[in-house]
Every structure is written in structure tokens, then in C-alpha cells.
Amino acid sequence: MEILCFNTLESTQTYLIEQIKTKKLSAPICVMAKEQTAGVGSRDNSWEGGKGNLFFSFAVALEDLPKDLPLSSASIYFSFIMKEILTKKCEDIWLKWPNDLYQNSSKIGGTITKKIDNILLCGMGINLQKNLNSFKALNLNVEPIDLLNEYLEALKKYPTWKQIFSLYRIEFSRNKGFFTHIDGELKPLEKAILSEDGSLIIENKRVYSIR
């Protein structure tokens, strides 16, 4: 997958969406920025940061994704692949449902996905060395481009959803002491039941992980 590198972008996700919609870029493609000044996070939150951190977005054709991947759980899928890579470099990295990367009890990164026609876009931000936003940094001495290349190399294999989910369900219990936003409300994950498609049953209601 080709990587376009920029010194500064407001948001890799916003930039890539615009380029895809105007057909100036096509999937598969990845956009990376050394600095991000107005990054987009979940629920329209911002995710900014300076040099030394990792900010990227990529676009892939739906037909290239695993046939068993529920699109509503794409954030889990893409995030967990990154989690597996970070686990080799840092201790206690885990994925909080559905799209937040944590070290112990502190958020260090997150993922957001968006579907445009027959293309899926995924944006990710990880605090590797500095936390100009309100979240923790890993203080990980690794070049962002090297980590991105490692991630895209792992993604190229496109493991099945079944493979990813079998690993994710093992660590899902780490969510029990946390909350998630459902329809604008914070809901405890203590009694949440994880379903095979990545959705949750909370208070007898099925909740999907579209982020």
C-alpha cells in the first residue's frame, strides 16, 4: 500500500475522505502526518499531537477485506491488529471496546472508521512519545513510519475476523471496570456480553461498535 507522508495536516482522516470523494486518490492508499492539528476522534472529539506520534488514515476496497468481517466491527478488527504489534514493544497494551487502545488504565490511542461507497476508511492516532492531547503517551522510542510500515505489513495478510475475534474475546474481561458511550450516555461495561459479531448486549439491548 502506498503511503503519502505530510509534515502537517489538520486531520489525515478528513484529508483522505476529501481526496477519495473527489477521486483524487483511490484505494488502497495510506496518508500519514508528522503533526496533526485538528484530528478527528470518536463522537467528534479531537485528536491532536506533535512530531514523534503516529497519525495515519488508510482506504481499502470492501472486496479486499475478509469475507467474514462485520463492517460494524471494523474498528475492533483494525485496532486489534495494531494492539498485537504494540504488545511486542510495550507491556499491558489492550483494546477497550470498540476502538480505544489502552496501556493499563490509560488511553494511548484510538481508531475511527468510515464507509464511502465501496471503500472503507480507517484513521488511527497513537501517542508514542508526546501527549499534546489529554491522553497518555507510551514514551516508545520508535519511528512512526517504521511502526506504520510494520502495521501495514501485518494488515496485508488480512487475518479473518474469526482469528481476530478469538484473541479479542480472551482479553475482553479487561473492559469490565470501564464505561462506553451509548447514544450519548455513559454505560458500564461490567455486565456487558460480547457477541460473535463484535456487538455487545448491555441492559438487554444490542449495541454495535460503529465508530
PAGUZA-238140 format. One record per residue (C-alpha): residue number from 0; residue in three letters; x, y, z. Coordinates in Angstrom, 3 decimals, padded with zeros to 6 digits. Example, Ala and Ser with C-alpha at 12.3 -4.5 7.8 and 13.67 -1.06 7.14 Angstrom:
pos 0	code ala	c1 012.300	c2 -004.500	c3 007.800
pos 1	code ser	c1 013.670	c2 -001.060	c3 007.140
% end
This chain:
pos 0	code met	c1 000.000	c2 000.000	c3 000.000
pos 1	code glu	c1 001.405	c2 003.391	c3 -000.985
pos 2	code ile	c1 001.994	c2 005.851	c3 001.882
pos 3	code leu	c1 001.708	c2 009.615	c3 001.332
pos 4	code cys	c1 003.656	c2 011.483	c3 004.045
pos 5	code phe	c1 002.981	c2 015.072	c3 005.103
pos 6	code asn	c1 004.722	c2 017.265	c3 007.653
pos 7	code thr	c1 001.428	c2 018.706	c3 008.901
pos 8	code leu	c1 -002.257	c2 018.046	c3 008.276
pos 9	code glu	c1 -005.314	c2 019.163	c3 010.157
pos 10	code ser	c1 -006.555	c2 015.574	c3 010.008
pos 11	code thr	c1 -005.374	c2 012.586	c3 007.991
pos 12	code gln	c1 -008.931	c2 011.261	c3 008.078
pos 13	code thr	c1 -010.531	c2 014.479	c3 006.828
pos 14	code tyr	c1 -007.890	c2 014.843	c3 004.113
pos 15	code leu	c1 -008.302	c2 011.269	c3 002.890
pos 16	code ile	c1 -012.095	c2 011.465	c3 002.867
pos 17	code glu	c1 -011.944	c2 014.591	c3 000.706
pos 18	code gln	c1 -009.433	c2 013.010	c3 -001.678
pos 19	code ile	c1 -011.484	c2 009.824	c3 -002.015
pos 20	code lys	c1 -014.755	c2 011.678	c3 -002.555
pos 21	code thr	c1 -013.208	c2 013.872	c3 -005.277
pos 22	code lys	c1 -011.486	c2 010.801	c3 -006.765
pos 23	code lys	c1 -008.054	c2 012.401	c3 -006.483
pos 24	code leu	c1 -006.955	c2 009.295	c3 -004.594
pos 25	code ser	c1 -008.202	c2 005.736	c3 -004.753
pos 26	code ala	c1 -007.922	c2 002.649	c3 -002.554
pos 27	code pro	c1 -005.631	c2 001.163	c3 -001.463
pos 28	code ile	c1 -003.824	c2 004.246	c3 -000.128
pos 29	code cys	c1 -002.468	c2 005.477	c3 003.213
pos 30	code val	c1 -001.918	c2 009.060	c3 004.409
pos 31	code met	c1 000.426	c2 009.898	c3 007.278
pos 32	code ala	c1 001.203	c2 013.198	c3 009.007
pos 33	code lys	c1 004.121	c2 014.027	c3 011.304
pos 34	code glu	c1 001.893	c2 016.560	c3 013.046
pos 35	code gln	c1 -001.906	c2 016.707	c3 013.254
pos 36	code thr	c1 -003.643	c2 019.895	c3 014.364
pos 37	code ala	c1 -007.348	c2 019.001	c3 014.211
pos 38	code gly	c1 -007.563	c2 015.226	c3 014.208
pos 39	code val	c1 -010.966	c2 013.578	c3 014.368
pos 40	code gly	c1 -011.776	c2 011.131	c3 017.155
pos 41	code ser	c1 -014.880	c2 009.342	c3 018.317
pos 42	code arg	c1 -018.028	c2 011.411	c3 018.902
pos 43	code asp	c1 -016.377	c2 014.339	c3 017.042
pos 44	code asn	c1 -013.686	c2 014.676	c3 019.710
pos 45	code ser	c1 -010.302	c2 015.983	c3 018.581
pos 46	code trp	c1 -007.008	c2 014.111	c3 018.498
pos 47	code glu	c1 -004.021	c2 016.416	c3 018.009
pos 48	code gly	c1 -000.344	c2 015.823	c3 018.529
pos 49	code gly	c1 003.187	c2 016.736	c3 017.559
pos 50	code lys	c1 006.144	c2 015.044	c3 015.951
pos 51	code gly	c1 007.077	c2 011.628	c3 017.266
pos 52	code asn	c1 003.497	c2 010.398	c3 017.433
pos 53	code leu	c1 001.681	c2 008.309	c3 014.847
pos 54	code phe	c1 -001.206	c2 009.742	c3 012.828
pos 55	code phe	c1 -002.462	c2 007.968	c3 009.734
pos 56	code ser	c1 -005.541	c2 007.036	c3 007.733
pos 57	code phe	c1 -005.905	c2 004.462	c3 005.001
pos 58	code ala	c1 -008.519	c2 003.380	c3 002.494
pos 59	code val	c1 -009.206	c2 -000.161	c3 001.325
pos 60	code ala	c1 -011.780	c2 -001.615	c3 -001.023
pos 61	code leu	c1 -014.514	c2 -003.599	c3 000.707
pos 62	code glu	c1 -013.849	c2 -006.533	c3 -001.606
pos 63	code asp	c1 -010.303	c2 -006.824	c3 -000.230
pos 64	code leu	c1 -011.462	c2 -007.224	c3 003.377
pos 65	code pro	c1 -012.045	c2 -010.646	c3 004.950
pos 66	code lys	c1 -015.402	c2 -012.003	c3 003.829
pos 67	code asp	c1 -016.412	c2 -012.767	c3 007.435
pos 68	code leu	c1 -015.659	c2 -009.263	c3 008.779
pos 69	code pro	c1 -018.774	c2 -007.469	c3 010.112
pos 70	code leu	c1 -018.283	c2 -003.880	c3 008.936
pos 71	code ser	c1 -019.797	c2 -002.639	c3 012.180
pos 72	code ser	c1 -016.796	c2 -004.188	c3 013.950
pos 73	code ala	c1 -014.104	c2 -002.863	c3 011.608
pos 74	code ser	c1 -012.763	c2 -000.623	c3 014.399
pos 75	code ile	c1 -012.200	c2 -003.681	c3 016.582
pos 76	code tyr	c1 -010.512	c2 -005.512	c3 013.724
pos 77	code phe	c1 -008.091	c2 -002.765	c3 012.709
pos 78	code ser	c1 -007.375	c2 -001.697	c3 016.297
pos 79	code phe	c1 -006.606	c2 -005.206	c3 017.479
pos 80	code ile	c1 -004.019	c2 -005.745	c3 014.751
pos 81	code met	c1 -002.225	c2 -002.605	c3 015.978
pos 82	code lys	c1 -002.616	c2 -003.774	c3 019.581
pos 83	code glu	c1 -000.817	c2 -007.007	c3 018.739
pos 84	code ile	c1 002.123	c2 -005.048	c3 017.276
pos 85	code leu	c1 002.345	c2 -002.654	c3 020.240
pos 86	code thr	c1 002.227	c2 -005.577	c3 022.673
pos 87	code lys	c1 005.588	c2 -006.733	c3 021.295
pos 88	code lys	c1 007.098	c2 -003.354	c3 022.217
pos 89	code cys	c1 005.266	c2 -002.343	c3 025.412
pos 90	code glu	c1 003.650	c2 -004.045	c3 028.376
pos 91	code asp	c1 -000.049	c2 -004.086	c3 029.234
pos 92	code ile	c1 -001.450	c2 -002.863	c3 025.916
pos 93	code trp	c1 -005.072	c2 -003.833	c3 025.350
pos 94	code leu	c1 -008.123	c2 -002.817	c3 023.324
pos 95	code lys	c1 -011.060	c2 -001.230	c3 025.095
pos 96	code trp	c1 -014.287	c2 -001.877	c3 023.218
pos 97	code pro	c1 -014.611	c2 -000.900	c3 020.491
pos 98	code asn	c1 -011.793	c2 001.362	c3 019.327
pos 99	code asp	c1 -009.580	c2 002.677	c3 022.138
pos 100	code leu	c1 -006.017	c2 001.470	c3 022.690
pos 101	code tyr	c1 -005.012	c2 001.438	c3 026.359
pos 102	code gln	c1 -001.927	c2 000.863	c3 028.430
pos 103	code asn	c1 -003.108	c2 -000.348	c3 031.797
pos 104	code ser	c1 -005.859	c2 002.148	c3 032.689
pos 105	code ser	c1 -004.753	c2 004.985	c3 030.393
pos 106	code lys	c1 -005.828	c2 005.648	c3 026.825
pos 107	code ile	c1 -002.915	c2 005.989	c3 024.406
pos 108	code gly	c1 -004.651	c2 005.822	c3 021.040
pos 109	code gly	c1 -007.822	c2 005.256	c3 019.091
pos 110	code thr	c1 -009.352	c2 004.271	c3 015.786
pos 111	code ile	c1 -012.225	c2 005.587	c3 013.705
pos 112	code thr	c1 -013.721	c2 004.042	c3 010.579
pos 113	code lys	c1 -015.992	c2 005.335	c3 007.835
pos 114	code lys	c1 -017.558	c2 003.721	c3 004.779
pos 115	code ile	c1 -017.734	c2 005.643	c3 001.496
pos 116	code asp	c1 -019.448	c2 003.718	c3 -001.299
pos 117	code asn	c1 -017.375	c2 000.537	c3 -001.728
pos 118	code ile	c1 -014.398	c2 001.834	c3 000.265
pos 119	code leu	c1 -013.657	c2 001.602	c3 003.980
pos 120	code leu	c1 -011.538	c2 004.324	c3 005.569
pos 121	code cys	c1 -009.712	c2 003.819	c3 008.842
pos 122	code gly	c1 -007.947	c2 006.543	c3 010.815
pos 123	code met	c1 -005.680	c2 005.935	c3 013.783
pos 124	code gly	c1 -003.795	c2 008.110	c3 016.261
pos 125	code ile	c1 -001.309	c2 006.822	c3 018.841
pos 126	code asn	c1 000.658	c2 008.822	c3 021.395
pos 127	code leu	c1 004.094	c2 007.283	c3 021.045
pos 128	code gln	c1 006.260	c2 009.957	c3 022.621
pos 129	code lys	c1 004.273	c2 013.089	c3 023.447
pos 130	code asn	c1 000.761	c2 013.757	c3 024.693
pos 131	code leu	c1 -000.268	c2 017.179	c3 023.436
pos 132	code asn	c1 -003.831	c2 015.900	c3 023.719
pos 133	code ser	c1 -005.277	c2 014.895	c3 027.088
pos 134	code phe	c1 -004.150	c2 011.255	c3 026.921
pos 135	code lys	c1 -001.051	c2 009.340	c3 027.996
pos 136	code ala	c1 001.993	c2 008.743	c3 025.800
pos 137	code leu	c1 003.803	c2 005.406	c3 025.612
pos 138	code asn	c1 007.270	c2 007.019	c3 025.630
pos 139	code leu	c1 008.118	c2 004.466	c3 022.985
pos 140	code asn	c1 011.333	c2 005.142	c3 021.100
pos 141	code val	c1 010.249	c2 004.055	c3 017.649
pos 142	code glu	c1 009.957	c2 005.994	c3 014.413
pos 143	code pro	c1 006.268	c2 006.469	c3 013.481
pos 144	code ile	c1 006.914	c2 005.499	c3 009.847
pos 145	code asp	c1 008.557	c2 002.248	c3 010.948
pos 146	code leu	c1 005.572	c2 001.364	c3 013.127
pos 147	code leu	c1 003.196	c2 002.237	c3 010.291
pos 148	code asn	c1 005.097	c2 000.018	c3 007.868
pos 149	code glu	c1 005.000	c2 -002.831	c3 010.360
pos 150	code tyr	c1 001.253	c2 -002.339	c3 010.783
pos 151	code leu	c1 000.522	c2 -002.247	c3 007.053
pos 152	code glu	c1 002.658	c2 -005.346	c3 006.541
pos 153	code ala	c1 000.573	c2 -007.188	c3 009.150
pos 154	code leu	c1 -002.645	c2 -005.831	c3 007.669
pos 155	code lys	c1 -001.640	c2 -007.070	c3 004.215
pos 156	code lys	c1 -002.181	c2 -010.632	c3 005.428
pos 157	code tyr	c1 -005.824	c2 -009.754	c3 006.262
pos 158	code pro	c1 -006.438	c2 -012.307	c3 009.033
pos 159	code thr	c1 -010.052	c2 -013.418	c3 009.235
pos 160	code trp	c1 -012.485	c2 -011.863	c3 011.673
pos 161	code lys	c1 -012.726	c2 -015.267	c3 013.343
pos 162	code gln	c1 -008.982	c2 -015.233	c3 014.015
pos 163	code ile	c1 -009.009	c2 -011.710	c3 015.437
pos 164	code phe	c1 -012.159	c2 -012.234	c3 017.476
pos 165	code ser	c1 -010.879	c2 -015.458	c3 019.050
pos 166	code leu	c1 -007.996	c2 -013.440	c3 020.513
pos 167	code tyr	c1 -010.002	c2 -010.362	c3 021.402
pos 168	code arg	c1 -012.649	c2 -012.246	c3 023.357
pos 169	code ile	c1 -009.923	c2 -013.601	c3 025.688
pos 170	code glu	c1 -008.928	c2 -010.137	c3 026.853
pos 171	code phe	c1 -012.416	c2 -008.605	c3 026.749
pos 172	code ser	c1 -012.714	c2 -009.049	c3 030.526
pos 173	code arg	c1 -010.366	c2 -006.066	c3 030.906
pos 174	code asn	c1 -013.310	c2 -003.883	c3 029.840
pos 175	code lys	c1 -015.302	c2 -004.754	c3 032.961
pos 176	code gly	c1 -014.147	c2 -001.776	c3 035.024
pos 177	code phe	c1 -014.764	c2 000.759	c3 032.263
pos 178	code phe	c1 -017.618	c2 002.583	c3 030.539
pos 179	code thr	c1 -018.592	c2 003.211	c3 026.926
pos 180	code his	c1 -020.736	c2 005.866	c3 025.264
pos 181	code ile	c1 -024.098	c2 004.597	c3 024.030
pos 182	code asp	c1 -026.444	c2 007.137	c3 022.423
pos 183	code gly	c1 -024.732	c2 009.954	c3 024.291
pos 184	code glu	c1 -024.820	c2 008.192	c3 027.663
pos 185	code leu	c1 -022.038	c2 006.504	c3 029.599
pos 186	code lys	c1 -022.856	c2 002.841	c3 030.174
pos 187	code pro	c1 -020.858	c2 000.479	c3 032.412
pos 188	code leu	c1 -019.245	c2 -002.492	c3 030.706
pos 189	code glu	c1 -019.206	c2 -004.563	c3 033.876
pos 190	code lys	c1 -022.078	c2 -006.818	c3 032.780
pos 191	code ala	c1 -021.714	c2 -006.404	c3 029.021
pos 192	code ile	c1 -021.831	c2 -009.604	c3 026.966
pos 193	code leu	c1 -019.617	c2 -009.769	c3 023.873
pos 194	code ser	c1 -021.302	c2 -011.321	c3 020.814
pos 195	code glu	c1 -019.621	c2 -013.188	c3 017.945
pos 196	code asp	c1 -020.064	c2 -010.246	c3 015.576
pos 197	code gly	c1 -018.348	c2 -007.849	c3 017.977
pos 198	code ser	c1 -021.537	c2 -006.235	c3 019.233
pos 199	code leu	c1 -022.421	c2 -006.044	c3 022.920
pos 200	code ile	c1 -025.509	c2 -006.872	c3 024.905
pos 201	code ile	c1 -025.919	c2 -004.120	c3 027.514
pos 202	code glu	c1 -029.043	c2 -003.902	c3 029.644
pos 203	code asn	c1 -030.779	c2 -006.345	c3 027.277
pos 204	code lys	c1 -030.022	c2 -004.131	c3 024.292
pos 205	code arg	c1 -027.670	c2 -004.988	c3 021.409
pos 206	code val	c1 -025.107	c2 -002.289	c3 020.743
pos 207	code tyr	c1 -022.901	c2 -002.200	c3 017.658
pos 208	code ser	c1 -019.368	c2 -000.895	c3 017.551
pos 209	code ile	c1 -019.665	c2 001.549	c3 014.665
pos 210	code arg	c1 -017.115	c2 004.281	c3 015.272
% end
